[in-house]
Structure formats: structure tokens, C-alpha cells
């Protein structure tokens, strides 16, 4: 098991010059998740926390691509140590990917192998819809397996709000489906692709086979320590969300091949690395198209 690959920080997860902020933090995964939960507020959680999120933070915070940038913003809003819970007005305003990546960074820093996983959760809504989501996967030495952990649920009040009903530090793999698992369910088990996406079909175009394929691409990248924004797109015809929700057979074959590698509970690292390195469609290029939800599309050259 190549644990060392997931102990080392990536260009995205490294705290860089902000590493002194990590001083004094606990190593226990559950306590670290609560630290993250008390530093961040999700873009969609204003009402849950009875907090009006300022427009500039709502639009701009989650465009912060790297952990050192998240830490800079946190330091600018409060000089309190990271381990001290913050009121919503002093938190970073992010999305699930930011919770997962900061948590991953803290785990790696304190000696726990960790990686982020892109997929679909069924516990933020009803009606069988699987919503776009990102969690952290970490290696539990005592149990000898990878566990899925959702730092967004580390506050019991949030867990109760969503009526999750499970241990947020060992999320059942039936409740969070990795992107490869979701793809194979659609392709091989007859699952309805309309039940996967950012939102149900009646709410807009961000659902279906094309969306799941994009999540497969993002999850493979994350397994290779390239933890991009969720709206970074590349490869094949992924240039605009306003397209047909289905793919042609050529594109399906690409994602069939990727899902066969990354859908399992214990992803073979060498195979995932070889697939990512050897496929011009799946591999993240130096420059991606970022379809920022509020700020609009732009070309971004990534840190390497």
C-alpha cells in the first residue's frame, strides 16, 4: 500500500508559508474534522447558521484553489489559532471540496495518509437523488482500511439537521458513492442517470451521465494528488455545462476504463497513476477552463 504518496502534501494541500498555523493541532482524525468544521461555512449554509454571507465572500472564497490561500484568508479574518472555533462571520466561505481538502491537508500534516474523493451523497436531500459531493478518505491503521469521513458533518448540530444517521468518520459507501461507482451503476446496473448531479433535472442542466463522467475525471485526478476545483473542466468535449446530458460511445469508453480502476473500495494506486499519466483525455493539463459559478468562465494555469 503506497501510504507515502498520501502522506505527502500536494501542490493543492500544502500549507506552504502558512504551516506555523498548524502548530498545536491534534492528530486524532475526529478532532481534526471538528477543527475544519469550525473554520469553514458552506456557501449554502447561511440560513442554517442564521448568518448572511457577504456577496464578495459568497462569490470569491471558494475560488481559492490552494490550502495556503484558504489559510491566508482565515488569518486575515481572525488572529485566533486554528483550533479555536470561529463565528460564521470569521469563517472561510467554501464548498464541500474545501472542507475535504483542508481536512486532507491537516491529516497529512499530522501523519495520517489521506486523499479527497469526488462522488455523490444521498444524505443532503430526499427522493433518492445523489448530490455532487466531496469527502476525505483516510487510512485507519487499527481497522486496516480506508474510511470515508465528511468534515461537514463534524458538528453534531449539522449532522442532526441532515438526519444523516451514521458515523461521519466512517461514512457508509452506500451513502456516499465515489464517482467511479456511480458511473458503473449507471452503465452496468441500470441506475437512472437523472438521479445524479449537482441538482435534480427540474432545477437546471447540471445532472446526468455527462456530469458523472466529469466527476470520474475529477476523482481520478484527486487520487493522483491533483485536487482541482469542482468546476475545472478539461478533456473531450467538457467545455460547457449547457450540453446534452449524455455522451457518445467514444467518450463512454474512456470513462468505462477509468471507472474500472477507481470504483472499488481500495483503489490500486499504481493502476490509477498509470491511467492518469498515460491518457491525454483524463490527465489534468497545465491550463484548465474554470466555469466559476458566480464569476464566470476563465482559463487558469495550475500550480505544479
Buried (B, 14 or more C-beta within 10 A) or exposed (E): EEEEBBBEBBBBBBBEEBBEBBEEBEEEBEBBBBBBBBBBBBBEBBEBBEBEBEEEBBBBBBBBBBBBBBBBBBBEBBEEEBBEEBEBBBBBBBBBBBBBBBBBBBBBBBEBBBBBBBBBBBBBEEEEBBBBBBBBBBBBEEEEEBBBBBBBBBBEEBBEEBEBEBBBBBBEBEBBBBBBBBBBBBBEEEBEBBBBBBBBBEEEBBBBBBBBBBBBBBBBBBBBBBBBBBBBBBBBEBEEBEEEBEBEEEBBEBBBBBBBBBBEEEBBBEEBBEBBEEBEBBBBEEEBBBBBBEEEBEEBEBEE
